[in-house]
Amino acid sequence: MTAASTSLSSKPLRNRGSSVAPDPNPAGSRSRASAGRRDAILDAALAIARTGGYDAVRMRTVAERVGIAVGTLYRYYPAKTHLLVAALTREFQRLDVAGDWTGGPGTPTQRLDRLTTHLHERWQRDPLLTDAMTRAFAMADTRAATELDLAAATITTLLARTLSAGEPTPAHLHVASIISDIWLANLLAVISGRLSAADARDRIDRATRRVVDRATRHPQTP
């Protein structure tokens, strides 16, 4: 070996054979990857619930569908109630973005009717998914308090913004929370077999209109 070749080979190799630049924001990349995995997990849970209902949503089944270890899934969601409540929250967040529920002419009742009609179509089209999400929301314990609070706030805010056609007041939020409770009570009656889907829809519509009409007539005492 010549001196020249020895000198050449002893030079640093960091610039040879590599054109991949380092990630300038590795934390951001990890965050995007984590968000993508969460979406995949929620998508899998929804797909399983849509065809099998609450009992079919098992953590191992979800993990296998996503292609991750069960332990990894538990690091994201410690129980299937957490998982399904998180999926419910995401669905309402997407619904809020996708539809212009606050826009257009009409009274609060008319705007709310548009949203309510859409929600009725969704839950009646996927009864097993409705069953799974309703059970999860009702059965989640204090360990899922954060997820439950976020889900309740997301649903209430969507309803309140629809009523107010803009930024809701505390009165709008109060009425919206009552409407949310009306929905939950009737959906629980449906999944327990105490009420038909048609009867639940009628009861939700009538009760909601009474609450909104009363709040409209007496805005200081919703």
C-alpha positions in Angstrom: 0.0 0.0 0.0 1.4 3.4 -0.9 1.6 6.4 1.3 -0.9 8.2 -0.9 -3.5 5.4 -0.5 -2.9 5.2 3.2 -3.5 9.0 3.5 -6.7 8.8 1.5 -8.1 5.9 3.4 -7.5 7.6 6.7 -9.7 10.6 5.9 -13.1 10.8 7.5 -15.8 8.9 5.6 -18.8 11.0 6.7 -19.3 12.6 3.3 -18.9 9.4 1.3 -21.8 7.4 0.0 -24.5 9.2 1.9 -26.9 11.9 0.6 -29.4 11.7 3.4 -29.6 14.9 5.4 -30.3 14.7 9.1 -33.8 15.4 10.2 -33.8 19.1 11.4 -36.8 18.4 13.7 -36.7 14.9 15.0 -39.2 15.7 17.8 -41.7 16.9 15.2 -41.2 13.7 13.2 -41.8 11.6 16.2 -44.9 13.6 17.0 -46.2 13.1 13.5 -45.5 9.4 13.7 -47.3 9.1 17.0 -50.3 11.0 15.6 -50.4 8.7 12.6 -50.3 5.7 14.8 -53.1 7.0 17.0 -55.2 7.5 13.8 -54.5 4.0 12.7 -55.5 2.6 16.1 -58.7 4.6 16.1 -59.5 3.6 12.5 -59.0 -0.1 13.5 -61.2 0.2 16.5 -64.0 1.8 14.5 -63.8 -0.8 11.8 -64.0 -3.6 14.3 -66.9 -2.0 16.2 -68.8 -1.3 13.0 -69.0 -5.0 12.2 -68.9 -6.6 15.7 -70.1 -4.1 18.3 -68.6 -3.4 21.7 -67.7 -7.0 22.6 -65.7 -7.4 19.4 -63.3 -4.6 20.2 -60.5 -6.4 22.0 -57.2 -4.8 22.5 -55.3 -7.7 21.0 -57.6 -7.7 17.9 -57.0 -3.9 17.5 -53.2 -4.3 17.9 -53.1 -7.2 15.3 -55.1 -5.1 12.8 -52.8 -2.2 13.2 -49.6 -4.4 13.2 -48.3 -3.3 16.6 -47.6 -5.1 19.9 -50.4 -5.2 22.5 -48.1 -3.5 24.9 -47.6 -0.6 22.5 -51.4 -0.2 22.2 -51.7 -0.1 26.0 -49.2 2.8 26.1 -51.6 4.8 23.9 -54.9 3.6 25.4 -55.0 1.7 28.8 -58.5 0.1 28.1 -60.9 -0.3 25.3 -63.3 2.2 26.9 -60.5 4.8 26.6 -60.0 3.8 23.0 -63.6 4.0 21.9 -64.3 7.3 23.7 -61.2 8.7 22.0 -62.6 7.5 18.7 -66.0 9.1 19.5 -64.2 12.4 20.2 -62.3 12.3 16.9 -65.5 11.5 14.9 -67.3 14.6 16.4 -64.2 16.8 15.7 -64.2 15.7 12.1 -67.9 16.3 11.9 -67.5 19.8 13.2 -64.9 20.5 10.6 -66.7 18.8 7.7 -70.1 20.5 8.1 -71.0 24.2 8.2 -73.5 23.6 11.0 -73.3 27.2 12.2 -73.8 28.9 8.8 -76.8 29.6 6.7 -80.1 31.3 7.5 -82.6 29.9 10.0 -83.5 29.8 13.7 -81.5 27.9 16.3 -84.1 25.1 16.0 -83.7 24.8 12.3 -79.9 24.8 12.5 -80.0 22.1 15.2 -82.5 20.1 13.1 -80.0 19.9 10.3 -77.3 18.6 12.6 -79.7 16.3 14.4 -80.9 14.7 11.2 -77.4 14.0 10.1 -76.6 12.4 13.5 -79.7 10.3 13.3 -78.7 9.0 9.9 -75.2 8.2 11.2 -76.2 6.3 14.2 -79.0 4.4 12.6 -76.8 3.4 9.6 -74.2 1.9 12.0 -76.1 0.4 14.9 -73.2 -1.8 16.1 -70.8 1.2 16.1 -73.4 3.3 18.0 -73.8 0.4 20.5 -70.0 0.3 21.0 -69.4 4.0 21.5 -72.5 4.5 23.7 -71.5 1.6 26.0 -67.9 2.9 26.2 -69.0 6.4 27.1 -71.4 5.1 29.8 -69.0 2.4 31.2 -65.8 4.3 31.3 -64.6 4.8 34.9 -62.6 7.6 36.5 -59.4 6.4 34.9 -60.8 7.7 31.6 -61.9 11.0 33.1 -59.7 13.0 30.7 -61.0 11.3 27.6 -64.6 11.5 28.9 -64.3 15.3 29.6 -62.8 15.9 26.2 -65.6 13.9 24.4 -68.3 15.7 26.4 -66.8 19.1 25.7 -66.4 18.4 22.0 -70.0 17.3 21.6 -71.4 20.1 23.8 -69.4 22.7 21.9 -70.6 21.5 18.5 -74.2 21.6 19.7 -73.7 25.0 21.3 -72.1 26.5 18.2 -74.9 25.2 16.1 -77.4 26.9 18.4 -75.6 30.2 18.5 -74.4 30.3 14.9 -71.1 31.4 16.2 -69.3 31.7 19.5 -71.6 30.2 22.1 -72.5 31.9 25.4 -72.7 30.0 28.7 -76.4 29.8 28.1 -75.9 28.0 24.8 -73.4 25.6 26.4 -75.9 24.9 29.2 -78.7 24.1 26.7 -76.2 22.0 24.6 -75.3 19.9 27.7 -78.9 19.1 28.3 -79.4 18.1 24.7 -76.3 15.9 25.0 -77.8 14.2 28.0 -81.1 13.6 26.1 -79.1 11.8 23.4 -77.2 9.7 25.8 -80.3 8.6 27.8 -82.2 7.6 24.6 -79.3 5.8 23.0 -78.7 3.8 26.2 -82.4 2.9 26.1 -82.0 1.7 22.5 -78.9 -0.5 23.1 -80.5 -2.0 26.2 -83.6 -3.0 24.1 -86.0 -0.7 26.0 -86.6 1.5 23.0 -86.8 1.1 19.3 -84.6 3.3 17.0 -87.6 5.0 15.6 -89.0 5.8 19.1 -85.7 7.1 20.2 -85.4 9.4 17.2 -88.9 10.8 17.9 -88.2 11.3 21.6 -84.8 13.0 21.0 -86.4 15.3 18.4 -89.4 16.3 20.6 -87.3 16.7 23.8 -84.6 18.7 22.0 -87.2 21.1 20.5 -88.8 21.7 23.8 -85.5 22.5 25.4 -84.5 24.9 22.6 -88.0 26.6 22.5 -88.0 27.2 26.2 -84.4 28.6 26.1 -85.5 30.9 23.2 -88.5 32.2 25.1 -86.6 32.6 28.4 -82.9 33.2 27.4 -81.9 34.0 31.0 -83.3 30.8 32.4 -82.4 28.0 29.9 
